[in-house]
Amino acid sequence: MLDAIRNDDGEVIGFAKVTRDMTERMHAQQRLHETQEQLAASQRMEAVGQLSGGIAHDFNNLLMIVLGNLETVEQVAKGLSGAALPRLQRALVNAVRGAQRAAALTQRLLAFSRRQPLDPKPLDVNRFITNIVEFIQRTLGEGIKVEAVGAAGLWPVDVDHAQLETAIVNLAINARDAMPGGGKFTIEALNAFLDSDYCRNNHEVTPGQYVLLCVSDTGYGMSEEVASRAFEPFFSTKDIGHGTGLGAEPGLWFRQAIEGP
């Protein structure tokens, strides 16, 4: 709205307009909206964690019964003889292995739901990524080059070795699926300081010193819609029967921060 400016005779000699700067209010509303979205996402994750934890706990109890009975059958089979015995023993070994793998899966589900405590121990990250390269290379095949890039003076960290290795191997397998014609898979480690601005948008961390693991590949990538759901548990872009997970976008770094000293 404009206000006229008049002289003593009532003649219009100009106009005045007062404008209020809304920048700060808009920023505050945007931060509030982002916080509300993060809270909603956190609540969904908590609900999924409680559900998976309950299922994993009950399923693990059933597996313990199965494994206990298989051990009993194995003991009985040792006293038997006959041509069918080797076949029976092989079937028992395969059954036990399958049950043990299922039990390991429930442990990962329990860890996801935070009902299974992690086992953090000191880790030399440079040595870790160097050692895991050979294993990942065998897993991905000759068509994909695997490279580890360490850093001098890397800070020591405490981390659950098995969980970290599982996370990286899963990333590598999904990266392989996104590079059907071959490519490159890179693991890089470096020191990083997370400031208050970063932590304001990432509430799972606090400002301080961290060691950052960056995993990248040269696969065909993800759309913006898929990338926005990349951290949702159990979300997958793959068809039924072709596994689970996602491919990584070229130049889009997956970052896993591990608390430093």
MARVEXFI-406531 format. One line per 8 residues: number of its first residue (from 1); for each residue x, y, z of C-alpha. Coordinates in Angstrom, 3 decimals. Example, Ala and Ser with C-alpha at 12.3 -4.5 7.8 and 13.67 -1.06 7.14 Angstrom:
# residues 2
1> 12.300 -4.500 7.800  13.670 -1.060 7.140;
//
This chain:
# residues 261
1> 0.000 0.000 0.000  1.297 3.474 -0.950  0.731 6.587 1.144  0.612 9.991 -0.548  2.880 12.771 0.691  1.266 16.222 0.490  2.504 19.760 1.005  0.818 22.416 3.080;
9> -1.544 23.211 0.212  -2.691 19.603 -0.044  -0.880 18.900 -3.288  0.637 15.452 -3.802  4.409 15.783 -3.943  5.361 12.126 -3.567  4.523 8.744 -2.205  5.796 6.710 0.746;
17> 5.871 2.941 1.151  6.967 0.969 4.200  8.275 -2.555 3.447  9.021 -5.144 6.108  11.886 -7.616 5.585  10.385 -11.146 5.908  13.630 -13.030 5.277  14.217 -14.053 8.892;
25> 10.605 -15.158 9.343  10.778 -17.245 6.167  14.015 -18.876 7.319  12.470 -19.620 10.714  9.401 -21.188 9.089  11.626 -23.265 6.818  13.686 -24.514 9.775  10.470 -25.353 11.635;
33> 9.163 -27.290 8.631  12.428 -29.221 8.305  12.420 -30.023 12.025  8.831 -31.293 11.820  9.739 -33.534 8.865  12.774 -34.904 10.726  10.637 -35.578 13.800  8.048 -37.431 11.710;
41> 10.798 -39.483 10.041  12.315 -40.257 13.442  8.941 -41.427 14.758  8.438 -43.679 11.726  11.908 -45.164 12.216  11.189 -45.761 15.900  7.950 -47.552 15.039  9.691 -49.731 12.443;
49> 12.474 -50.454 14.928  10.016 -51.558 17.610  8.197 -53.785 15.134  11.355 -55.389 13.745  12.774 -55.825 17.237  9.682 -57.651 18.440  9.579 -59.911 15.394  13.306 -60.639 15.590;
57> 13.094 -61.481 19.292  10.227 -63.937 18.822  11.762 -65.455 15.699  15.099 -65.868 17.464  13.402 -67.843 20.250  11.875 -70.179 17.660  15.261 -70.628 15.990  16.829 -71.620 19.292;
65> 14.253 -74.424 19.536  15.037 -75.537 15.979  18.797 -75.491 16.578  18.412 -77.382 19.849  16.449 -80.152 18.169  18.890 -80.316 15.244  21.751 -80.780 17.698  19.829 -83.641 19.306;
73> 19.264 -85.287 15.924  22.979 -84.913 15.129  23.923 -86.698 18.332  21.479 -89.540 17.563  22.686 -89.803 13.949  26.273 -90.400 15.123  25.191 -93.786 16.496  23.512 -94.875 13.281;
81> 24.941 -96.704 10.301  23.895 -97.542 6.783  24.024 -96.175 3.261  21.590 -93.342 4.029  23.685 -92.003 6.911  25.983 -89.670 4.864  22.959 -88.143 3.148  21.267 -87.589 6.513;
89> 24.389 -85.997 7.948  24.711 -83.605 4.993  21.057 -82.632 5.348  21.582 -81.921 9.042  24.672 -79.814 8.375  22.781 -77.753 5.788  19.809 -77.343 8.129  22.062 -76.133 10.956;
97> 23.828 -73.672 8.661  20.513 -72.295 7.461  19.246 -71.846 11.013  22.505 -70.171 12.053  22.250 -67.720 9.152  18.685 -66.932 10.107  19.813 -66.369 13.700  22.503 -63.971 12.465;
105> 19.826 -62.085 10.539  17.715 -61.680 13.669  20.764 -60.308 15.480  21.117 -57.632 12.802  17.433 -56.798 13.112  17.809 -56.512 16.869  20.805 -54.240 16.406  18.746 -52.099 14.018;
113> 15.969 -51.782 16.596  18.589 -50.908 19.267  17.524 -53.923 21.327  20.849 -55.593 20.594  23.810 -53.687 22.071  26.654 -52.881 19.694  30.184 -53.948 20.537  32.408 -50.937 19.789;
121> 36.155 -51.506 19.891  39.170 -49.407 18.838  39.704 -49.525 15.075  42.489 -48.397 12.748  40.316 -47.224 9.851  43.197 -47.065 7.358  44.068 -50.703 8.005  40.391 -51.683 8.000;
129> 39.607 -50.302 4.543  42.864 -51.723 3.148  42.040 -55.201 4.424  38.416 -55.159 3.280  39.349 -54.287 -0.329  40.519 -57.826 -1.142  37.320 -59.362 0.221  35.102 -56.893 -1.651;
137> 37.090 -57.415 -4.859  36.401 -61.155 -4.750  32.738 -60.442 -4.070  32.272 -57.941 -6.913  34.325 -59.768 -9.547  37.017 -58.703 -11.977  34.794 -56.307 -13.919  34.777 -53.792 -11.060;
145> 37.889 -52.089 -9.698  37.913 -51.647 -5.911  40.086 -48.923 -4.426  40.778 -47.792 -0.835  41.984 -44.254 -0.164  43.277 -43.648 3.353  44.563 -40.482 5.016  47.634 -39.593 7.045;
153> 47.045 -38.884 10.715  43.588 -40.469 10.759  42.037 -40.293 14.223  41.373 -43.554 16.110  37.711 -44.543 16.489  35.508 -46.916 18.463  33.131 -48.889 16.251  31.430 -52.275 16.003;
161> 33.690 -53.965 13.421  31.123 -56.517 12.255  28.347 -53.963 11.756  30.648 -51.598 9.855  31.896 -54.394 7.608  28.339 -55.551 6.922  27.268 -52.013 5.977  30.137 -51.571 3.527;
169> 29.713 -55.012 1.962  25.995 -54.343 1.442  26.840 -51.034 -0.232  29.371 -52.795 -2.444  26.889 -55.459 -3.556  24.263 -52.861 -4.438  26.914 -50.836 -6.257  27.787 -53.925 -8.312;
177> 24.148 -54.265 -9.350  24.215 -50.634 -10.507  27.312 -51.269 -12.666  26.339 -54.170 -14.958  29.005 -53.145 -17.467  31.754 -52.789 -14.870  33.088 -49.722 -13.116  34.854 -48.515 -10.001;
185> 34.028 -48.782 -6.301  35.939 -46.493 -3.925  36.203 -46.383 -0.133  37.796 -43.215 1.256  38.553 -42.241 4.868  39.345 -38.768 6.164  39.143 -36.660 9.303  36.201 -34.248 9.490;
193> 34.895 -31.619 11.879  31.111 -31.345 12.038  30.021 -27.817 12.953  26.763 -26.646 14.511  25.221 -25.794 11.115  25.672 -29.375 9.903  24.400 -30.878 13.155  21.332 -28.629 13.113;
201> 20.166 -30.492 10.004  21.483 -33.895 11.153  20.264 -34.443 14.695  21.893 -37.863 15.112  25.317 -36.240 15.569  26.755 -33.498 17.768  29.439 -30.961 16.815  32.961 -32.319 17.091;
209> 35.724 -34.384 15.493  34.786 -37.406 13.402  36.311 -39.869 10.970  34.331 -39.902 7.743  33.989 -42.978 5.514  32.969 -42.099 1.958  31.782 -44.878 -0.346  31.193 -44.074 -4.021;
217> 30.757 -45.889 -7.312  30.318 -45.151 -11.013  26.927 -46.828 -11.327  23.882 -45.485 -13.137  22.617 -43.696 -10.038  19.294 -42.911 -8.436  16.535 -40.456 -9.235  15.811 -37.646 -6.773;
225> 12.703 -39.489 -5.601  14.633 -42.689 -4.875  17.507 -40.792 -3.230  15.030 -39.106 -0.866  13.993 -42.580 0.391  17.471 -44.130 0.427  17.655 -44.310 4.221  14.217 -45.819 4.741;
233> 14.522 -49.347 6.181  13.437 -52.131 3.828  12.949 -49.750 0.854  14.217 -51.210 -2.412  14.188 -50.313 -6.088  14.785 -53.897 -7.204  12.191 -56.260 -8.591  11.002 -59.256 -6.601;
241> 13.547 -62.033 -6.868  16.447 -59.692 -7.627  17.544 -58.864 -4.106  17.078 -55.681 -2.108  18.721 -52.299 -1.780  19.750 -49.450 -4.059  22.470 -48.435 -6.482  24.637 -45.393 -5.750;
249> 24.574 -42.321 -7.979  27.839 -41.256 -9.676  29.298 -38.446 -7.662  26.746 -38.927 -4.887  28.749 -39.887 -1.819  27.356 -42.104 0.851  28.742 -40.806 4.105  28.949 -42.756 7.298;
257> 30.350 -40.718 10.178  32.077 -42.587 12.970  32.717 -40.730 16.173  36.350 -39.779 16.631  38.357 -38.950 19.740;
//
